[in-house]
């Protein structure tokens, strides 16, 4: 089962309005997660770690965020094409934006949404930023570019979860790309999950 991140403080749960009602669809999602008894994917934990470093160590936040997105894409490819798992995990891979744009459509059903071109463009920019940081070509960071890079890496990870079969992950994708990709949503205008 997914475990809390010990590096982040536990936030008290507070709700207002009517009691939370869990629909049959959500109940099945919850039961499936509990019965699977799986750990949270490493890339989701890495994303939280990257976000915790955002203010005090933005370079590390970008590097870890990029690693999380790469791990998410590799996990998705391994799940959709298990026969490629060894190759994906052991050999250098093409840039993840190329995998998402050119290879993933070959693995998904024809009716599946495609990654938005704007998101792919943002991903290229975010990966370039990480590469410039790692190789010393960029020393100073703007807060906006770090925030944008992490938002892009987060969207990629949640989309990989969605395409892996975790339907509720679509709710975690930013509104802009959820709408651009015409993803099903179960969030109403007040932020409540609905069916």
N, CA, C and O of each residue as an XYZ file, in Angstrom:
780
protein
N       0.852     -1.169      0.000
C       0.000      0.000      0.000
C       0.898      1.232      0.000
O       1.984      1.213      0.580
N       0.455      2.281     -0.637
C       1.243      3.508     -0.664
C       1.413      4.020      0.745
O       0.487      3.986      1.555
N       2.601      4.490      1.021
C       2.930      4.938      2.365
C       3.174      6.446      2.355
O       3.548      7.012      1.328
N       2.959      7.097      3.506
C       3.197      8.540      3.562
C       4.681      8.844      3.431
O       5.528      8.014      3.763
N       4.981     10.017      2.955
C       6.350     10.489      2.831
C       6.760     11.056      4.183
O       6.181     12.037      4.650
N       7.753     10.444      4.809
C       8.159     10.857      6.150
C       8.815     12.235      6.149
O       8.946     12.851      7.207
N       9.230     12.732      4.978
C       9.867     14.042      4.893
C       8.854     15.177      4.912
O       9.221     16.334      5.119
N       7.591     14.859      4.700
C       6.568     15.900      4.660
C       5.693     15.787      5.901
O       5.365     14.684      6.339
N       5.318     16.933      6.465
C       4.442     16.871      7.640
C       3.072     16.322      7.259
O       2.587     16.522      6.145
N       2.473     15.633      8.202
C       1.135     15.104      7.966
C       0.150     16.260      8.090
O       0.132     16.971      9.095
N      -0.652     16.434      7.077
C      -1.635     17.507      7.083
C      -2.936     16.966      7.653
O      -3.393     15.898      7.247
N      -3.536     17.688      8.589
C      -4.815     17.214      9.126
C      -5.877     17.275      8.032
O      -5.901     18.198      7.218
N      -6.733     16.296      8.032
C      -7.812     16.276      7.057
C      -8.956     17.115      7.590
O      -9.380     16.961      8.736
N      -9.438     17.989      6.755
C     -10.579     18.819      7.137
C     -11.538     18.834      5.970
O     -11.127     18.926      4.813
N     -12.789     18.747      6.271
C     -13.794     18.782      5.218
C     -14.941     19.648      5.673
O     -15.227     19.770      6.864
N     -15.578     20.237      4.714
C     -16.772     20.992      5.039
C     -17.857     20.561      4.075
O     -17.570     20.007      3.015
N     -19.056     20.805      4.427
C     -20.147     20.414      3.548
C     -20.673     19.051      3.932
O     -20.456     18.583      5.050
N     -21.367     18.413      3.004
C     -21.983     17.120      3.319
C     -20.921     16.044      3.551
O     -19.768     16.184      3.142
N     -21.335     14.983      4.210
C     -20.425     13.863      4.425
C     -19.934     13.351      3.081
O     -20.652     13.390      2.082
N     -18.715     12.876      3.078
C     -18.142     12.318      1.866
C     -18.852     11.011      1.528
O     -18.975     10.124      2.373
N     -19.308     10.905      0.314
C     -19.971      9.698     -0.146
C     -19.072      9.055     -1.190
O     -18.680      9.698     -2.164
N     -18.753      7.806     -0.988
C     -17.906      7.085     -1.926
C     -18.813      6.294     -2.868
O     -19.593      5.445     -2.439
N     -18.691      6.592     -4.144
C     -19.511      5.896     -5.135
C     -19.006      4.468     -5.314
O     -17.924      4.120     -4.841
N     -19.782      3.659     -5.988
C     -19.375      2.275     -6.259
C     -18.092      2.237     -7.081
O     -17.229      1.388     -6.858
N     -17.970      3.166     -8.037
C     -16.766      3.204     -8.884
C     -15.543      3.507     -8.025
O     -14.529      2.817     -8.132
N     -15.624      4.534     -7.170
C     -14.500      4.886     -6.315
C     -14.219      3.788     -5.297
O     -13.062      3.522     -4.975
N     -15.273      3.149     -4.789
C     -15.089      2.057     -3.835
C     -14.259      0.938     -4.469
O     -13.365      0.386     -3.829
N     -14.556      0.609     -5.721
C     -13.790     -0.424     -6.428
C     -12.334      0.016     -6.577
O     -11.421     -0.785     -6.379
N     -12.113      1.298     -6.928
C     -10.736      1.809     -7.038
C      -9.989      1.652     -5.722
O      -8.846      1.197     -5.697
N     -10.639      2.029     -4.637
C     -10.009      1.957     -3.315
C      -9.729      0.508     -2.926
O      -8.644      0.190     -2.440
N     -10.707     -0.367     -3.141
C     -10.523     -1.778     -2.805
C      -9.408     -2.400     -3.635
O      -8.630     -3.207     -3.125
N      -9.325     -2.032     -4.913
C      -8.273     -2.560     -5.785
C      -6.895     -2.147     -5.274
O      -5.974     -2.963     -5.225
N      -6.759     -0.878     -4.894
C      -5.480     -0.410     -4.349
C      -5.109     -1.141     -3.065
O      -3.959     -1.538     -2.878
N      -6.082     -1.315     -2.190
C      -5.809     -1.984     -0.919
C      -5.470     -3.464     -1.116
O      -4.552     -3.983     -0.482
N      -6.208     -4.135     -1.990
C      -5.972     -5.560     -2.223
C      -4.634     -5.813     -2.920
O      -3.995     -6.838     -2.682
N      -4.214     -4.892     -3.771
C      -2.948     -5.073     -4.490
C      -1.758     -5.039     -3.536
O      -0.717     -5.636     -3.811
N      -1.919     -4.335     -2.411
C      -0.864     -4.239     -1.409
C       0.489     -3.868     -2.034
O       1.533     -4.396     -1.652
N       0.441     -2.961     -2.987
C       1.656     -2.528     -3.679
C       2.192     -1.265     -3.038
O       1.457     -0.494     -2.421
N       3.474     -1.076     -3.197
C       4.081      0.176     -2.764
C       3.764      1.248     -3.797
O       3.493      0.956     -4.962
N       3.802      2.466     -3.350
C       3.656      3.595     -4.255
C       4.790      3.541     -5.273
O       5.909      3.172     -4.916
N       4.532      3.898     -6.532
C       5.624      3.919     -7.512
C       6.742      4.868     -7.059
O       6.475      5.941     -6.518
N       7.970      4.466     -7.283
C       9.131      5.267     -6.887
C       9.047      6.674     -7.462
O       9.383      7.640     -6.776
N       8.607      6.805     -8.701
C       8.586      8.128     -9.322
C       7.640      9.088     -8.608
O       7.889     10.294     -8.605
N       6.563      8.592     -8.004
C       5.671      9.483     -7.264
C       6.370      9.990     -5.996
O       6.242     11.159     -5.632
N       7.094      9.112     -5.343
C       7.859      9.511     -4.167
C       8.949     10.521     -4.545
O       9.175     11.497     -3.830
N       9.620     10.277     -5.673
C      10.657     11.211     -6.141
C      10.062     12.582     -6.451
O      10.690     13.605     -6.177
N       8.866     12.611     -7.015
C       8.227     13.896     -7.301
C       7.971     14.685     -6.019
O       8.217     15.890     -5.969
N       7.479     14.011     -4.993
C       7.260     14.698     -3.721
C       8.575     15.213     -3.146
O       8.636     16.310     -2.590
N       9.624     14.408     -3.288
C      10.938     14.841     -2.814
C      11.404     16.078     -3.581
O      11.920     17.027     -2.990
N      11.217     16.059     -4.893
C      11.604     17.210     -5.714
C      10.834     18.457     -5.282
O      11.412     19.538     -5.164
N       9.548     18.308     -5.049
C       8.732     19.453     -4.642
C       9.147     19.980     -3.274
O       9.057     21.180     -3.017
N       9.601     19.093     -2.396
C      10.048     19.539     -1.074
C      11.361     20.323     -1.159
O      11.688     21.080     -0.246
N      12.112     20.147     -2.243
C      13.386     20.840     -2.427
C      13.248     22.140     -3.222
O      14.211     22.895     -3.358
N      12.075     22.391     -3.733
C      11.842     23.504     -4.644
C      12.378     24.830     -4.130
O      13.070     25.539     -4.862
N      12.081     25.171     -2.916
C      12.448     26.496     -2.396
C      13.929     26.606     -2.043
O      14.571     27.600     -2.381
N      14.473     25.606     -1.374
C      15.846     25.710     -0.868
C      16.911     25.116     -1.782
O      18.088     25.452     -1.658
N      16.513     24.241     -2.695
C      17.496     23.606     -3.568
C      16.868     23.336     -4.935
O      16.639     22.180     -5.291
N      16.589     24.391     -5.701
C      15.857     24.219     -6.959
C      16.589     23.365     -8.002
O      15.947     22.671     -8.790
N      17.923     23.412     -8.010
C      18.645     22.573     -8.982
C      18.393     21.091     -8.717
O      18.134     20.322     -9.642
N      18.470     20.705     -7.463
C      18.190     19.315     -7.114
C      16.735     18.967     -7.401
O      16.432     17.852     -7.824
N      15.840     19.917     -7.172
C      14.422     19.684     -7.450
C      14.213     19.359     -8.926
O      13.470     18.434     -9.257
N      14.857     20.106     -9.807
C      14.718     19.857    -11.249
C      15.334     18.507    -11.620
O      14.739     17.740    -12.377
N      16.521     18.217    -11.089
C      17.193     16.950    -11.420
C      16.369     15.749    -10.944
O      16.214     14.772    -11.677
N      15.853     15.821     -9.747
C      15.061     14.712     -9.207
C      13.712     14.625     -9.920
O      13.221     13.527    -10.183
N      13.117     15.763    -10.231
C      11.855     15.762    -10.977
C      12.000     15.120    -12.341
O      11.134     14.355    -12.766
N      13.091     15.425    -13.031
C      13.343     14.819    -14.343
C      13.533     13.309    -14.213
O      13.045     12.542    -15.042
N      14.237     12.895    -13.180
C      14.438     11.470    -12.938
C      13.100     10.780    -12.690
O      12.867      9.669    -13.165
N      12.230     11.447    -11.946
C      10.902     10.891    -11.676
C      10.113     10.707    -12.970
O       9.501      9.661    -13.183
N      10.128     11.721    -13.831
C       9.394     11.629    -15.099
C       9.966     10.505    -15.969
O       9.212      9.757    -16.591
N      11.277     10.390    -16.012
C      11.899      9.316    -16.795
C      11.508      7.945    -16.255
O      11.207      7.032    -17.024
N      11.515      7.805    -14.940
C      11.127      6.524    -14.332
C       9.666      6.207    -14.630
O       9.318      5.050    -14.867
N       8.808      7.229    -14.620
C       7.384      7.025    -14.912
C       7.185      6.544    -16.353
O       6.408      5.623    -16.605
N       7.883      7.167    -17.279
C       7.749      6.775    -18.689
C       8.262      5.348    -18.888
O       7.634      4.554    -19.587
N       9.386      5.027    -18.283
C       9.926      3.671    -18.421
C       8.985      2.631    -17.797
O       8.802      1.545    -18.347
N       8.397      2.965    -16.663
C       7.442      2.041    -16.031
C       6.224      1.836    -16.929
O       5.719      0.719    -17.045
N       5.754      2.904    -17.561
C       4.602      2.791    -18.455
C       4.923      1.908    -19.656
O       4.142      1.021    -20.000
N       6.056      2.143    -20.290
C       6.438      1.328    -21.448
C       6.572     -0.133    -21.028
O       6.122     -1.023    -21.749
N       7.181     -0.391    -19.879
C       7.331     -1.767    -19.388
C       5.984     -2.427    -19.134
O       5.815     -3.622    -19.378
N       5.029     -1.648    -18.645
C       3.699     -2.209    -18.373
C       2.947     -2.491    -19.673
O       2.309     -3.534    -19.810
N       3.021     -1.558    -20.630
C       2.282     -1.725    -21.884
C       2.922     -2.749    -22.814
O       2.228     -3.402    -23.593
N       4.228     -2.888    -22.738
C       4.953     -3.843    -23.582
C       5.943     -4.599    -22.700
O       7.141     -4.319    -22.736
N       5.447     -5.564    -21.901
C       6.315     -6.260    -20.938
C       7.560     -6.892    -21.559
O       8.587     -7.031    -20.896
N       7.465     -7.267    -22.817
C       8.617     -7.884    -23.475
C       9.788     -6.900    -23.624
O      10.915     -7.320    -23.883
N       9.529     -5.597    -23.463
C      10.597     -4.600    -23.578
C      11.195     -4.232    -22.222
O      12.129     -3.432    -22.150
N      10.669     -4.803    -21.169
C      11.035     -4.403    -19.819
C      12.543     -4.416    -19.577
O      13.095     -3.450    -19.050
N      13.202     -5.491    -19.954
C      14.646     -5.581    -19.725
C      15.378     -4.484    -20.473
O      16.268     -3.842    -19.916
N      15.015     -4.261    -21.730
C      15.661     -3.217    -22.525
C      15.441     -1.838    -21.915
O      16.367     -1.036    -21.800
N      14.205     -1.585    -21.530
C      13.850     -0.275    -20.976
C      14.617      0.000    -19.693
O      15.054      1.127    -19.461
N      14.785     -1.013    -18.863
C      15.432     -0.812    -17.568
C      16.956     -0.865    -17.621
O      17.615     -0.359    -16.713
N      17.531     -1.464    -18.659
C      18.970     -1.691    -18.658
C      19.762     -0.965    -19.736
O      20.984     -0.869    -19.629
N      19.116     -0.463    -20.748
C      19.834      0.223    -21.816
C      19.467      1.700    -21.847
O      18.371      2.084    -21.438
N      20.389      2.525    -22.332
C      20.035      3.943    -22.474
C      18.823      4.070    -23.403
O      18.719      3.373    -24.412
N      17.931      4.958    -23.045
C      16.722      5.123    -23.849
C      16.761      6.462    -24.571
O      17.526      7.356    -24.206
N      15.935      6.589    -25.592
C      15.828      7.894    -26.246
C      15.241      8.910    -25.269
O      14.744      8.531    -24.209
N      15.294     10.179    -25.611
C      14.668     11.178    -24.725
C      13.197     10.837    -24.479
O      12.499     10.366    -25.377
N      12.742     11.080    -23.259
C      11.379     10.672    -22.918
C      10.328     11.391    -23.750
O       9.266     10.829    -24.018
N      10.605     12.629    -24.164
C       9.611     13.308    -24.987
C       9.451     12.606    -26.333
O       8.372     12.620    -26.925
N      10.522     11.999    -26.807
C      10.454     11.248    -28.068
C       9.676      9.935    -27.872
O       8.900      9.530    -28.737
N       9.893      9.290    -26.741
C       9.146      8.061    -26.430
C       7.654      8.365    -26.371
O       6.842      7.640    -26.945
N       7.297      9.451    -25.669
C       5.883      9.796    -25.516
C       5.244     10.209    -26.835
O       4.076      9.911    -27.086
N       6.000     10.884    -27.661
C       5.459     11.410    -28.915
C       5.447     10.381    -30.042
O       4.524     10.360    -30.856
N       6.476      9.524    -30.091
C       6.616      8.629    -31.245
C       6.362      7.153    -30.941
O       5.814      6.440    -31.782
N       6.752      6.683    -29.752
C       6.644      5.254    -29.461
C       5.357      4.892    -28.720
O       4.710      3.895    -29.039
N       4.995      5.700    -27.738
C       3.810      5.380    -26.949
C       2.547      5.220    -27.797
O       1.760      4.314    -27.521
N       2.313      6.056    -28.815
C       1.108      5.843    -29.637
C       1.043      4.457    -30.279
O      -0.045      3.973    -30.590
N       2.185      3.821    -30.478
C       2.206      2.466    -31.048
C       1.741      1.422    -30.023
O       1.292      0.338    -30.395
N       1.851      1.754    -28.752
C       1.498      0.810    -27.687
C       0.065      0.976    -27.190
O      -0.517      0.041    -26.638
N      -0.498      2.154    -27.384
C      -1.836      2.446    -26.882
C      -2.897      2.131    -27.926
O      -2.606      2.128    -29.122
N      -4.115      1.868    -27.490
C      -5.204      1.673    -28.447
C      -5.387      2.939    -29.286
O      -5.116      4.041    -28.809
N      -5.842      2.791    -30.526
C      -5.991      3.963    -31.403
C      -6.889      5.061    -30.832
O      -6.693      6.240    -31.124
N      -7.868      4.676    -30.022
C      -8.798      5.673    -29.471
C      -8.266      6.379    -28.217
O      -8.896      7.311    -27.717
N      -7.128      5.944    -27.719
C      -6.552      6.562    -26.514
C      -6.099      7.984    -26.823
O      -5.622      8.262    -27.923
N      -6.250      8.891    -25.847
C      -5.776     10.267    -26.064
C      -4.272     10.284    -26.302
O      -3.545      9.442    -25.776
N      -3.818     11.229    -27.081
C      -2.384     11.420    -27.334
C      -1.850     12.508    -26.416
O      -2.588     13.407    -26.012
N      -0.591     12.428    -26.095
C       0.026     13.481    -25.292
C      -0.064     14.786    -26.072
O       0.247     14.835    -27.263
N      -0.487     15.829    -25.395
C      -0.662     17.138    -26.011
C       0.675     17.692    -26.497
O       1.697     17.544    -25.826
N       0.661     18.336    -27.677
C       1.902     18.888    -28.233
C       2.491     19.957    -27.323
O       3.712     20.090    -27.236
N       1.633     20.725    -26.642
C       2.134     21.730    -25.700
C       2.844     21.097    -24.517
O       3.843     21.625    -24.029
N       2.329     19.967    -24.059
C       2.976     19.262    -22.960
C       4.315     18.678    -23.406
O       5.295     18.724    -22.663
N       4.351     18.136    -24.606
C       5.622     17.614    -25.142
C       6.641     18.746    -25.262
O       7.815     18.565    -24.938
N       6.195     19.905    -25.726
C       7.088     21.068    -25.841
C       7.603     21.476    -24.460
O       8.793     21.739    -24.289
N       6.699     21.528    -23.472
C       7.117     21.851    -22.104
C       8.108     20.827    -21.570
O       9.051     21.177    -20.861
N       7.890     19.566    -21.911
C       8.792     18.512    -21.460
C      10.185     18.684    -22.065
O      11.192     18.528    -21.374
N      10.235     19.003    -23.348
C      11.540     19.260    -23.992
C      12.272     20.390    -23.270
O      13.468     20.292    -22.996
N      11.545     21.457    -22.966
C      12.137     22.603    -22.277
C      12.624     22.210    -20.883
O      13.713     22.606    -20.467
N      11.822     21.436    -20.170
C      12.185     21.015    -18.812
C      13.398     20.088    -18.817
O      14.281     20.207    -17.968
N      13.434     19.170    -19.773
C      14.585     18.252    -19.865
C      15.847     19.021    -20.259
O      16.929     18.742    -19.744
N      15.712     19.988    -21.172
C      16.855     20.826    -21.549
C      17.371     21.593    -20.332
O      18.581     21.700    -20.132
N      16.462     22.122    -19.525
C      16.860     22.823    -18.304
C      17.642     21.881    -17.391
O      18.703     22.248    -16.885
N      17.128     20.682    -17.179
C      17.855     19.711    -16.347
C      19.239     19.435    -16.916
O      20.223     19.419    -16.176
N      19.323     19.217    -18.224
C      20.615     18.922    -18.846
C      21.601     20.083    -18.690
O      22.778     19.866    -18.406
N      21.122     21.309    -18.874
C      21.993     22.476    -18.709
C      22.491     22.585    -17.267
O      23.643     22.947    -17.030
N      21.620     22.272    -16.310
C      22.024     22.322    -14.904
C      23.066     21.256    -14.583
O      24.077     21.529    -13.936
N      22.803     20.054    -15.042
C      23.689     18.924    -14.729
C      25.062     19.096    -15.378
O      26.081     18.740    -14.787
N      25.084     19.641    -16.590
C      26.347     19.765    -17.316
C      27.007     21.127    -17.131
O      27.999     21.433    -17.792
N      26.461     21.941    -16.235
C      27.095     23.195    -15.882
C      26.900     24.338    -16.856
O      27.545     25.376    -16.705
N      26.045     24.194    -17.842
C      25.829     25.262    -18.815
C      24.926     26.361    -18.266
O      24.867     27.458    -18.820
N      24.235     26.067    -17.194
C      23.322     27.056    -16.600
C      23.572     27.082    -15.101
O      23.483     26.055    -14.429
N      23.882     28.254    -14.587
C      24.172     28.375    -13.158
C      23.031     29.019    -12.392
O      22.801     28.686    -11.229
N      22.319     29.932    -13.023
C      21.254     30.668    -12.328
C      19.897     30.218    -12.846
O      19.688     30.059    -14.049
N      18.992     30.018    -11.915
C      17.644     29.573    -12.249
C      16.623     30.640    -11.906
O      16.743     31.348    -10.906
N      15.627     30.736    -12.751
C      14.480     31.581    -12.447
C      13.433     30.704    -11.765
O      13.229     29.554    -12.154
N      12.789     31.238    -10.775
C      11.778     30.486    -10.037
C      10.679     29.952    -10.960
O      10.216     28.823    -10.794
N      10.269     30.764    -11.927
C       9.181     30.365    -12.838
C       9.567     29.153    -13.681
O       8.734     28.283    -13.931
N      10.831     29.090    -14.124
C      11.217     27.951    -14.955
C      11.310     26.662    -14.145
O      11.025     25.584    -14.667
N      11.702     26.760    -12.886
C      11.750     25.586    -12.016
C      10.331     25.103    -11.724
O      10.048     23.907    -11.797
N       9.447     26.033    -11.395
C       8.051     25.688    -11.117
C       7.401     25.046    -12.332
O       6.677     24.058    -12.207
N       7.658     25.605    -13.506
C       7.097     25.053    -14.740
C       7.642     23.653    -15.020
O       6.892     22.758    -15.409
N       8.946     23.466    -14.821
C       9.551     22.155    -15.055
C       8.931     21.103    -14.134
O       8.591     20.007    -14.580
N       8.786     21.435    -12.859
C       8.210     20.469    -11.919
C       6.748     20.177    -12.241
O       6.304     19.036    -12.115
N       6.002     21.189    -12.653
C       4.603     20.966    -13.045
C       4.531     20.031    -14.250
O       3.650     19.174    -14.326
N       5.449     20.199    -15.180
C       5.490     19.329    -16.365
C       5.830     17.897    -15.960
O       5.173     16.955    -16.402
N       6.849     17.730    -15.126
C       7.228     16.384    -14.690
C       6.076     15.721    -13.935
O       5.845     14.521    -14.078
N       5.355     16.508    -13.131
C       4.211     15.987    -12.385
C       3.115     15.525    -13.354
O       2.561     14.438    -13.191
N       2.804     16.348    -14.357
C       1.789     15.956    -15.340
C       2.185     14.674    -16.063
O       1.346     13.802    -16.289
N       3.447     14.559    -16.421
C       3.921     13.350    -17.112
C       3.725     12.130    -16.217
O       3.225     11.103    -16.679
N       4.105     12.225    -14.961
C       3.971     11.084    -14.050
C       2.509     10.676    -13.886
O       2.186      9.489    -13.946
N       1.621     11.655    -13.679
C       0.207     11.318    -13.513
C      -0.384     10.758    -14.799
O      -1.231      9.867    -14.752
N       0.050     11.267    -15.939
C      -0.442     10.708    -17.201
C       0.049      9.276    -17.395
O      -0.683      8.431    -17.911
N       1.267      9.006    -16.987
C       1.771      7.627    -17.071
C       0.937      6.709    -16.174
O       0.626      5.582    -16.560
N       0.576      7.182    -14.987
C      -0.307      6.397    -14.121
C      -1.653      6.175    -14.802
O      -2.191      5.068    -14.786
N      -2.189      7.229    -15.396
C      -3.486      7.119    -16.087
C      -3.417      6.081    -17.215
O      -4.280      5.208    -17.309
N      -2.408      6.176    -18.053
C      -2.282      5.244    -19.169
C      -1.916      3.826    -18.709
O      -2.048      2.868    -19.470
N      -1.461      3.703    -17.468
C      -1.191      2.375    -16.896
C      -2.450      1.716    -16.355
O      -2.420      0.559    -15.934
N      -3.553      2.449    -16.366
C      -4.811      1.876    -15.914
C      -5.374      2.467    -14.636
O      -6.414      2.015    -14.158
N      -4.715      3.461    -14.076
C      -5.206      4.119    -12.875
C      -6.041      5.313    -13.312
O      -5.534      6.428    -13.430
N      -7.326      5.067    -13.553
C      -8.197      6.080    -14.159
C      -8.255      7.370    -13.347
O      -8.284      8.459    -13.921
N      -8.271      7.262    -12.016
C      -8.386      8.466    -11.194
C      -7.187      9.387    -11.311
O      -7.277     10.555    -10.933
N      -6.064      8.896    -11.824
C      -4.870      9.737    -11.973
C      -5.115     10.902    -12.932
O      -4.429     11.922    -12.858
N      -6.092     10.754    -13.829
C      -6.427     11.854    -14.745
C      -6.830     13.103    -13.961
O      -6.634     14.225    -14.427
N      -7.390     12.903    -12.777
C      -7.793     14.042    -11.947
C      -6.608     14.851    -11.443
O      -6.760     16.019    -11.085
N      -5.440     14.246    -11.412
C      -4.250     14.910    -10.885
C      -3.477     15.666    -11.958
O      -2.581     16.448    -11.644
N      -3.820     15.435    -13.221
C      -3.182     16.147    -14.330
C      -3.691     17.586    -14.302
O      -4.854     17.824    -13.976
N      -2.838     18.538    -14.637
C      -3.256     19.941    -14.622
C      -4.474     20.140    -15.520
O      -4.636     19.464    -16.536
N      -5.309     21.067    -15.127
C      -6.542     21.337    -15.867
C      -6.263     21.628    -17.338
O      -6.997     21.173    -18.215
N      -5.215     22.377    -17.604
C      -4.881     22.743    -18.992
C      -4.706     21.512    -19.873
O      -5.299     21.423    -20.948
N      -3.901     20.574    -19.423
C      -3.617     19.401    -20.258
C      -4.701     18.338    -20.152
O      -4.901     17.558    -21.083
N      -5.398     18.305    -19.026
C      -6.542     17.396    -18.930
C      -7.578     17.784    -19.979
O      -8.148     16.920    -20.646
N      -7.819     19.083    -20.122
C      -8.778     19.563    -21.117
C      -8.231     19.387    -22.540
O      -8.955     18.950    -23.435
N      -6.966     19.723    -22.746
C      -6.372     19.622    -24.090
C      -6.369     18.185    -24.605
O      -6.508     17.947    -25.805
N      -6.209     17.230    -23.692
C      -6.175     15.818    -24.088
C      -7.549     15.172    -23.996
O      -7.710     13.990    -24.299
N      -8.535     15.952    -23.577
C      -9.910     15.473    -23.447
C      -9.978     14.234    -22.555
O     -10.632     13.243    -22.881
N      -9.286     14.320    -21.425
C      -9.288     13.209    -20.475
C     -10.578     13.217    -19.681
O     -11.129     14.280    -19.397
N     -11.062     12.044    -19.322
C     -12.249     12.006    -18.469
C     -11.891     12.602    -17.118
O     -10.790     12.392    -16.609
N     -12.801     13.326    -16.556
C     -12.531     13.931    -15.267
C     -13.643     13.573    -14.290
O     -14.809     13.456    -14.666
N     -13.268     13.408    -13.063
C     -14.255     13.140    -12.026
C     -14.116     14.168    -10.918
O     -14.316     13.864     -9.742
N     -13.770     15.399    -11.309
C     -13.654     16.489    -10.359
C     -14.633     17.570    -10.771
O     -14.631     18.010    -11.921
N     -15.474     18.002     -9.834
C     -16.403     19.078    -10.178
C     -15.725     20.433     -9.946
O     -14.556     20.485     -9.562
N     -16.441     21.505    -10.171
C     -15.853     22.841    -10.079
C     -15.406     23.217     -8.670
O     -14.620     24.150     -8.510
N     -15.884     22.520     -7.651
C     -15.473     22.791     -6.284
C     -14.297     21.934     -5.845
O     -13.854     22.028     -4.700
N     -13.786     21.096     -6.750
C     -12.667     20.237     -6.411
C     -13.049     18.899     -5.837
O     -12.170     18.112     -5.487
N     -14.344     18.609     -5.727
C     -14.794     17.317     -5.211
C     -14.752     16.285     -6.326
O     -15.028     16.606     -7.482
N     -14.410     15.056     -5.988
C     -14.434     13.964     -6.956
C     -15.888     13.507     -7.139
O     -16.612     13.273     -6.171
N     -16.275     13.393     -8.366
C     -17.632     12.946     -8.674
C     -17.568     11.857     -9.750
O     -16.532     11.674    -10.390
N     -18.653     11.151     -9.941
C     -18.699     10.134    -11.006
C     -19.677     10.556    -12.076
O     -19.862      9.840    -13.060
